[in-house]
Amino acid sequence: MGNGGRRYEWIKYAALFVLAVAAFGVAAIALMGPRGVDEAGPVPSTTLAATATATASAAPTLPAPTPTATATAPQPGIELPAEPVLLVMGDSYTAGVGADQPDQGWANLVAGQLGYPTNIDGVSGTGFAWGGGEQDQLAGEYEVRLQEIAANPAFVPNVLILQGGQNDSQIANTEEVTAATAQTIEAARRFWPGVQVVVLGPSAPQPLAEELRGVNSAVRAGAAAAGAPFIDALESGWFTAANSPGFDADGAHPNSAGHAYMADKFLEAWATLVQ
């Protein structure tokens, strides 16, 4: 074959090679066609950021958990008036029963230490819900007596200490005691707007103190419901198995030393409440 034939063969093979390359390219393009939704490639970071922001904005805002009240919640205090006028109301403890002389009772000793004009109203056998007498028939509940005192405009207290609960242990339904405690505090605030109220819970020498835990919790709950500070003599262990023999007058009341001890413990607690 001459040079012209060989040149023709070279051109023919070259053309075939070009066609083959072109065909391969078309096939490759077909194989690399558009992806479906599930085959989408990486999304630019700016798009991801925008999507995350939008998702976060659209997400519902959940309410913060409500704190649960515990025994360690801060104790409310009292705002001591510039010129305090004090009323102490309670049961036989406030009346000074067990002391050698009535004026040696804890309430008289506290009044003397504080130095405020003071009225002391202690009636044996009474309480927040128990009115006195074997059948609760004497109508000496604290709220009733507060109302009687409020009827006399000559004496207007602005600080009130409510002591008691021992006699309320005769009431089987502790919720009744809780309600009566809160109601008594609110009544005092109606009678004397702005009056500062402190509750001193039940206390007694051992072993009687151990029998008062249920009523102590009830009185404490009532004070808390009314937002009044509660001095917890029982849970604070004022009377213990060790010191009770020296402070016990008759198994139910403190003697003169016991009343003096109660006054000291009360004043310690009082100092933490006064603002």
Buried (B, 14 or more C-beta within 10 A) or exposed (E): EEEEEEEEEEEEEEEEEEEEEEEEEEEEEEEEEEEEEEEEEEEEEEEEEEEEEEEEEEEEEEEEEEEEEEEEEEEBEBEBBEEBBBBBBBBBBBBBBBBEEEEBBBBBBBBEEBEBEBBBBBBBBBBBBBBBEEEBEBEBBBBBBBBEBBEEEEEEBBBBBBBBBBBBBBBEEBEBBBBBBBBBBBBBBEBBEEBBBBBBBBBBBBEBBEEBEEBBBBBBBBBBBBEBBBBBBBEEEBBEEEBBEEBBBEEBBBBBBBBBBBBBBBBEBBEEBBE
